[in-house]
Amino acid sequence: MTAEAEVLGELRRLRARLPQLTGALAASADGLVLAHDTVDGEAESVAALTAAALGVGQRLTDSTGQGRFRELLVRGEAGYVATYAAGGAAVLTLLAEPRINVGRLHLEARRSSARIGQLVDGALERKDLN
């Protein structure tokens, strides 16, 4: 099984645990889609916007002395967009309904982002060794 298939499996398991999620996306830090369980047309634009938000988030945490970027939560009228660092090279972005339990969202997303980070970082290490 490829890392991409494993990441997609993790996204699907996360959506099964959190039925209020309307989309899930794993992307590289520079905005390339790695795997997604979202509407096809929106994955690339969400990944690109995530990369831009990640850059701002990283600069904000650095300049305020808060350490490395870990997560970002945006609340809109129709729900949430949450982005989590996933290892050294990827991010997890989730779209959620406004009725989601934010504490549970963070709990489940942090677990999934750690797993996705392991998968992506491991795949990159194997690629570098070859």
VEXSE-336118 format. One record per residue (C-alpha): residue in three letters; y, x, z. Coordinates in steps of 0.001 Angstrom, whole numbers, padded with zeros to 6 digits, always signed. Layout:
ALAYXZ/...
***
This chain:
MET+000000+000000+000000/THR+003442+001337-000928/ALA+006326+001647+001506/GLU+008171-001040-000469/ALA+005307-003494-000014/GLU+005104-002676+003686/VAL+008856-003188+004118/LEU+008635-006517+002294/GLY+005783-007514+004600/GLU+007933-006678+007617/LEU+010778-008786+006240/ARG+008448-011730+005744/ARG+006985-011392+009244/LEU+010515-011292+010657/ARG+011458-014469+008780/ALA+008297-016140+010105/ARG+009293-015239+013682/LEU+012869-016435+013135/PRO+012806-019624+011045/GLN+016619-019841+011180/LEU+016895-016795+008923/THR+017946-017708+005408/GLY+017507-014219+003991/ALA+016410-010692+004806/LEU+017143-007480+002971/ALA+016315-003807+003432/ALA+018579-001416+001549/SER+019353+002249+001363/ALA+022501+003377+003129/ASP+024170+003731-000275/GLY+023479+000110-001241/LEU+020263+000139-003276/VAL+017834-002705-002596/LEU+014532-001472-001152/ALA+012971-004901-000523/HIS+014272-008405-000040/ASP+013193-011879+000919/THR+016327-013655-000320/VAL+017563-015471-003376/ASP+017138-012933-006190/GLY+020685-013058-007536/GLU+022297-012230-004238/ALA+020212-009217-003139/GLU+022105-006556-005102/SER+025548-007828-004120/VAL+024551-008165-000451/ALA+023139-004616-000507/ALA+026373-003260-002009/LEU+028525-005114+000521/THR+026238-003926+003316/ALA+026798-000318+002246/ALA+030561-000859+002362/ALA+030371-002513+005795/LEU+028073+000260+007003/GLY+030644+002871+006005/VAL+033381+001052+007901/GLY+031092+000520+010896/GLN+030144+004195+010963/ARG+033773+005305+010822/LEU+034714+002805+013518/THR+031981+003911+015940/ASP+032727+007586+015254/SER+036485+007316+015670/THR+036213+005302+018893/GLY+033627+007602+020450/GLN+030882+004973+020506/GLY+028245+007237+018951/ARG+026103+006555+015902/PHE+026223+003164+014197/ARG+023481+000792+015392/GLU+024403-002762+014361/LEU+027082-005101+013079/LEU+027290-008888+013542/VAL+029609-011095+011509/ARG+029952-014793+012286/GLY+031191-017175+009632/GLU+031578-020941+009629/ALA+028170-021375+007991/GLY+026209-018753+009904/TYR+025743-015064+010626/VAL+025338-011824+008731/ALA+023741-009124+010865/THR+023190-005510+009835/TYR+021052-003004+011737/ALA+020485+000712+011214/ALA+016905+001307+010092/GLY+016089+004958+010547/GLY+018206+007622+008936/ALA+018342+006270+005406/ALA+018144+002477+005449/VAL+019672-000690+006841/LEU+018351-004160+007543/THR+020655-007082+006742/LEU+019865-010626+007823/LEU+021454-013949+006947/ALA+021091-016630+009604/GLU+021973-020255+010239/PRO+024725-020928+012792/ARG+022219-022432+015229/ILE+020198-019217+015625/ASN+019768-017780+019106/VAL+021746-014535+018715/GLY+019908-012812+021551/ARG+016573-013512+019888/LEU+018025-012422+016546/HIS+018964-009056+018043/LEU+015617-008645+019801/GLU+013513-009339+016726/ALA+015813-007512+014305/ARG+015909-004364+016421/ARG+012117-004250+016424/SER+011926-004819+012677/SER+014663-002318+011879/ALA+012819+000341+013878/ARG+009617-000380+011933/ILE+011436-000371+008589/GLY+013121+002884+009530/GLN+009732+004463+010223/LEU+008370+003255+006881/VAL+011356+004408+004812/ASP+011845+007723+006603/GLY+008102+008394+006351/ALA+008106+007669+002627/LEU+011066+009996+002118/GLU+009356+012775+004090/ARG+006192+012422+001996/LYS+008295+012532-001177/ASP+010029+015704-000005/LEU+006678+017374+000723/ASN+005382+016730-002822/
***
